[in-house]
């Protein structure tokens, strides 16, 4: 069963993300050529997704191709690259290092900005043929890319501002308010039965200032084949519904064992982030306005 307790030694909202080095003590890294090839394949796929989902990266690619259109532009670009290769070496090394392990856009942003300067390099040569044309084209391309990036990344924020959306309607905020109204106090330890959301998304616990000391759910870090589709959740389910698993697949005896483990971890209450169409049993109460349910341990039960 995917049951984990982490009530000590950290008194934080979600300890597995508090000190990663602590939880990896004793881990032994073993090199596997097969897994390394898989990792590079995933990195290549991630790079393609970054290019696909970020208009500014697309603009950089378009600008780079543009700088290769004419022979004078290509010659000027090659000349600058040869002269400044020590400045480009950290970028190449950074890309290469992440490519061997794991690639995300947030890791590569600084390197991408260095690459973004390359299409402008030919303009250093004041005698360059069609210098004004190249300048105008680059300004248009980069401006369009920047505008597209703002639209793609901040569309939800703009929509919320224009529609006067209230963050109090957010599901996690409503769960936090309901937990506070239930009598739980800031700093109280709780256990959680996860749903399909990734483990790290525990904003309800941050808002209500509760401490998660145990959970029924997946490992904080997953390396599984379906992780390839994390950019398109419609392809397949990345995370199973652990609430569904807990309430419908475990026997009553198994559920009792999990609840006992939660109690022994020091949890004052258990939060089930969702509830399938089943009777949860005595002691469980719904959190009004949310899909979550709450079970509070009594002194006698603990």
Steps between C-alpha positions, in 0.01 A plus 500: 500500500632850420491623861768736628561669833737793553400670824865545598750659500359803314205706621405639160190494280619213281832354622593291190561827317678665791847340483539267203856405598377368835250261340760372255757408764622147437402505135751333270517616141560223245579583138284328241560559131141402423356750748741767377378456143140520626586819692650660188195397300277669756720809495472520123124467527493771768705733281251452218215579740678815616535610138135414439355676803710819522453761224817683602709186449337462160594861426863428592503200267348707220748781556793260497383350170455851361861588585609210277302608192772697322867420467622830657272446800626144544862608472452777756323261739773237471766762558335622819447144630868418445609817678265460798499121545624521864182694584285235330675205665304522831175499301599191304624328816181589685278367225707185478497436874124536533445299182668201665273517804177698475382800298245765600448845356573670832847340507591620152368857501840663567667293227220576254548872555869465406401316182243773433787748458667304221271610214591860587873429485542576126383856569831567675651528153403852393589420139264203483290478185125561564570583863188714530282225354632243747448743789138570404422131453651406837308775680173376350574133578605560859214739568250246369662226707492709817136593446411138432681388815302746711173381346580131554649517850284776650168442324340359816615801705363748246173308480468505878568874511249582225228274645571610859553136603514448876772268628266396782320283245812293444457138610810495719405828667153364578651185651729715716210713625292191575784340697545816705124513565510135614705597804849411385763746621814630324781251553269202549635179342274332244518204266371513144343252261597639164292531186643538149689822571881481525630475853666840498169683447397537862409869495204424728748396770709815455193726519358327808852474648466128571785250503473187284671217691378200299328420173339226297620565149792485261863575556588872489721441194385263226701364211249306297428468127177701516701799623576561131149640460509748785463786250174350370298342782230392253728230361494286812463535875829599655393438858239241598212600726634387834175589676321262266764238573472546877122487519419238236805274464617456857321263733354646821784334688759667279334839537503452875872426487562819303294706744689347793831588331373856452414522868839363604673760281351767727222620271211671675272453198487342156398690185367302204532744211218330311240235572362248249134405514536286813404526866823602676402362840447653843707800598539639148336835428487694170675835479226734381545641152784262415543140379712425808406310816650521849555247774613626841667258738366493853727463801364152551582400143852628535 
